[in-house]
Amino acid sequence: MFLFSLGFAVLFGLTERAVSEARQATTLLEGANLAQQKLDQLAIHVWRDNFARQACLPGGTVEGNEGKFHWLIVSNWDDIPQLLRVRVEVRWTERGKPAGYTLESLYAVE
């Protein structure tokens, strides 16, 4: 009976850990998808329009919230003229600790 109880406790602990890891992976995937979505939304518009509607501000930051995620779009002109470096940071809290995902890209802006 003791061995059965010990084995059950070990299996329960492993299952609980696996479920927790799966939740973390799902949240990370959601954060990565949100970052990619923000970059895609910028890429489909003309950059002048992005600047005019303040979806992206060179030298500045645009931020917002979606569900449990807080996102920031940070952009700066690169060393090469007409190249805009855009970084999307997605942040959230997981188990009381901050977590995040960052995606960065360069865009040619005329």
N, C-alpha and C positions, 0 to 999 in steps of 0.2 A: 504494500500500500504506500509506503514511504517513497519507493522508487517511482511509482506511478505518479504520485503528487509532485515529485521533483521534476520529472519529465514534462508533466503538464505545465508547470510554472515556467520552465525554460521555453517551451513552445509558445506559450502565451506572450512571453517577453519578446521573442523573435517576431511574432506576428504584429505586436504593437509597434515595434521599431520599423518594420517593413511598411506599415500603413503610414506612419509618420514621415518616412522618407518619400513615399509616393506623394503625399500631400505637399511636401517641400518642392519636389520636382514639378508638380503641376503648377504651383504658384510661380516658380521660376520660369516655366514655359509661358505662362500668361503674361508675365512681366516682359519677357523677350518679345513676344508677339505684339504687345502694346508699343514697345520701342520701335519695332519695325514698321508698325502701322503709322506712327507719327512721322517717320522718315518718308514713307511712301506718300502720305498726304502732302508733304512739302514738295516731293519730286514731281507730282502730277500737275502742279500749278506753275505758272511763270513766276520767276523769283520776284519780279516787281510787284506782282499781286500778293505774294506771301508777305513782303515787307509792308505793303499798303494795309492789308488786313491784320497786321501784327501777329502773324502766325510764326514768324521768325524775325528776330531783330539783331542784325550784325552788331557785335559788341555788347549785346544784352542777353537777357534771359526771359523766356516765356514759360509759364508754368500753369499747371492745373491738376485736377483730381479726376480719377475714374475709378469708382468703387473703392477698393482698399489700396489703390495705387496712387502715388503722387508722382507726376512727371515734370521734367524740366527740359526745355530745348535751349541749349547754349550754343551760340554761333559767333565766330570771329573770322575776319579775313585772314587768309593764310599768307605766308611769305611771298608766294607767287601771286601776282595781281590776278584778279578775277576768279580766284578760288576761294570758296567759302567753306570753312570747316564747321560742320554741324554735329553736335553731340546731343544725344537724347539719353537722359538718365531717368530711370524708373525706380522708385523707392517704395518700400513697404515695411511693415513690422511683422516679424514672424517669431512666435514664442517669446514676445517681449524684447526681441533684439532687432536692430535695423538690418535690412537686407536690401539688395539692389541689383540692377543690371544696367550696363552702359553700352550704347551702340554709337559709333562715330563714322562719319563719311565726309568726303570732299565733293563739292559740286562746282562746276564751271558756271559762273554767273556773268551774263553779258550786260 
